[in-house]
Amino acid sequence: MNQSQNSGFQAGQAKGQAQEKSSQMMDKARNAAQSAKESSQEAGQQMQEKAQGAADATKNAMGLNK
């Protein structure tokens, strides 16, 4: 392998490694975004349940839940 071929080979390896690293970082970002989405949905569900509980308690206190 001559110097030119070796340089090309090394450049190809570096490019492949950079692409793999980029792919791994994108996967991590996707996973973080999915986790944030799920946490947000869970928090929203909890808030909705608390609001419903508060509404029910108000109805009970006012005698409207008959």
C-alpha positions in Angstrom: 0.0 0.0 0.0 1.5 3.3 -1.0 1.4 6.6 1.0 -1.6 7.9 -1.0 -3.6 4.7 -0.5 -2.8 4.6 3.2 -3.9 8.2 3.6 -7.2 7.4 1.8 -7.7 4.3 3.9 -7.1 6.3 7.1 -9.5 9.0 6.0 -12.1 6.4 5.3 -11.7 4.9 8.7 -12.0 8.3 10.3 -15.1 9.1 8.4 -16.7 5.8 9.4 -15.8 6.4 13.0 -17.3 9.9 12.9 -20.5 8.6 11.3 -20.8 5.9 14.0 -20.2 8.4 16.8 -22.8 10.7 15.2 -25.3 7.8 15.0 -24.7 7.0 18.7 -25.2 10.6 19.7 -28.5 10.8 17.7 -29.7 7.6 19.4 -28.9 9.1 22.8 -30.7 12.3 21.9 -33.8 10.3 20.7 -33.8 8.3 23.9 -33.6 11.4 26.0 -36.4 13.0 24.0 -38.6 9.9 24.4 -37.9 9.8 28.1 -38.8 13.5 28.5 -42.0 12.9 26.5 -43.0 10.0 28.7 -42.3 11.9 31.9 -44.3 14.9 30.6 -47.2 12.6 29.8 -47.1 11.0 33.2 -47.0 14.4 34.9 -49.9 15.6 32.9 -51.9 12.4 33.8 -51.1 13.0 37.5 -52.2 16.6 37.3 -55.4 15.6 35.5 -56.2 13.0 38.2 -55.5 15.6 41.0 -57.8 18.1 39.3 -60.5 15.5 39.0 -60.1 14.7 42.7 -60.4 18.3 43.6 -63.5 18.7 41.4 -65.1 15.6 43.1 -64.2 16.9 46.6 -65.8 20.3 45.7 -68.9 18.6 44.5 -69.1 16.4 47.6 -68.6 19.5 49.8 -71.4 21.3 48.1 -73.7 18.3 48.0 -73.8 18.1 44.2 -72.6 14.5 44.0 -76.0 12.9 44.5 
